[in-house]
Amino acid sequence: MDEIRTLLTRTAELAADHLAAPVDTPVSRPVDPAALVAVLGGPLPDGPSDPLAVVESLARDAAPGLVRTNAGRYFGFVEGGVLPAALAADWLASTYDQNPGFAVLSPTAAALETVCQGWLLELLGLPSHASVGFTTGAQAANVTGLAAGRGEVLRRVGWDVDADGLFGAPPVTVVVGEERHATIGRALRLLGMGERRVVVQPADDQGRMTVAGLRERIGDGPAIVCAQAGNVNTGACDPMRAVTEVAHDAGAWVHVDGAFGLWAAASPDHRDLVDGIGLADSWATDGHKWLNVPYDSGFVICASPEAHRRAMTLSASYLARQDGGRDGTDWTPESSRRARAFAVWAALRSLGRTGVGDLVARCCTLTARFVDLLAEEPAVTVLNDVVLNQALVRVGDDDARTLAVAAEVQRAGVVWLGTTVRRGVTSLRISVSDHATTEGDVEVAAAEVRRAIAVTA
Ligand SMILES: *Cc1c(COP(=O)(O)O)cnc(C)c1O
């Protein structure tokens, strides 16, 4: 026992040292992937080693290839940081090694999912009767929500897709926005609905799905409309109320990919962006983005628990069910999995309603501040309306200059941000999603981008 205590105490120290690194520690360093493999690799060990030595060597050898996504100066993709309470609770989840697939395996993991379900629905303004599954992320949540929708729209025309599959089934029209996220395409592939056979509803200049012609595109048969809250480039949200009204009028199922944008509902100042979102049928969102829990963590939410359960449930004679218990496997594509609700519960408990709202609002304010600082540069053009935590910034008039600025910022490693190509135009892509990011970090980041603009001129 003493050995385990020494091991875990030392590990906590290593973790705290990582988090307490000086603020100017590089966010990332150029590293040769093969060198990392070489130092971490070598032949399969012949036999056992001391666990403490294993952990010490991991901490030492992993360091050069770690990207500090949770230290406040990472502005790439949409990467949340880690709230202290969520981190600590996640350690306990691993320590307890609970499997939330079935209530009998862990009454506590089941109870935490039940509690988080209620809290999340309230926080995000979604129907209180909806079901929630704890997934790896929005990708798996998109698969699950679309599976529920696929099953339900076919059931309404007398086809049981879960039993009989899609061969010979009535066709399902899948309408997607022009600027849907790539994970919607993969979800449709996995569900046998095809990435290419979708019907595309055009988007406006901010990437929001338009409504004109939507009714005709949906048609009169079984149909699913995939809407989006939080365009991964611009942060824009589809006009949820209008889209849902048209879609429901046509009898279609509305699935919302709201990986980060759904969290706008938690901030009183941003809630209008997702007005009407509670009217949809299923939603996908992430915990590891804006809620700042560790990877991996996402949620699928479904207004019809029956459709949700039909699509996901599984049974076997040896899998015991408990009356009144929550069996997590009914709501996700997985059977056994990590007890993600430990970290989610701790995040929600430590922030509370106003804390989550403030986190969302602060990230949006800091994004606007970042853009204002960059806009002082004559070479800079801001390409989107900065409504949430995403901004697109172009330097000069050719793609090469913008790419050179990004490369210089990444090379220096003081902060990290990436690039994107939207409608054929390359830009720097800025996302503020980490609770640890301060106004000072944004000032450092803006100064760093301006330095890169100067040296690439
Ligand atoms: C990030 C994102 C996803 C995918 O989420 P994962 O957490 O990577 O599974 C889906 N849709 C949107 C809009 C996103 O921003």
The ligand as a MOL file (V3000), in Angstrom:
LIG
                    3D

  0  0  0     0  0            999 V3000
M  V30 BEGIN CTAB
M  V30 COUNTS 15 15 0 0 0
M  V30 BEGIN ATOM
M  V30 1 C -15.4610 19.7590 -32.6860 0
M  V30 2 C -16.7130 19.6290 -33.4620 0
M  V30 3 C -17.2630 18.3750 -33.7590 0
M  V30 4 C -16.5710 17.0880 -33.4030 0
M  V30 5 O -16.3870 16.9890 -32.0310 0
M  V30 6 P -15.3640 15.9400 -31.4020 0
M  V30 7 O -15.3560 16.3590 -29.9910 0
M  V30 8 O -14.0560 16.1180 -32.0910 0
M  V30 9 O -15.9490 14.5910 -31.6060 0
M  V30 10 C -18.4600 18.3410 -34.4270 0
M  V30 11 N -19.0720 19.4630 -34.8230 0
M  V30 12 C -18.5830 20.6950 -34.5620 0
M  V30 13 C -19.3280 21.9090 -35.0210 0
M  V30 14 C -17.3790 20.8210 -33.8790 0
M  V30 15 O -16.8770 22.0370 -33.6060 0
M  V30 END ATOM
M  V30 BEGIN BOND
M  V30 1 1 1 2
M  V30 2 1 2 3
M  V30 3 2 2 14
M  V30 4 1 3 4
M  V30 5 2 3 10
M  V30 6 1 4 5
M  V30 7 1 5 6
M  V30 8 2 6 7
M  V30 9 1 6 8
M  V30 10 1 6 9
M  V30 11 1 10 11
M  V30 12 2 11 12
M  V30 13 1 12 13
M  V30 14 1 12 14
M  V30 15 1 14 15
M  V30 END BOND
M  V30 END CTAB
M  END
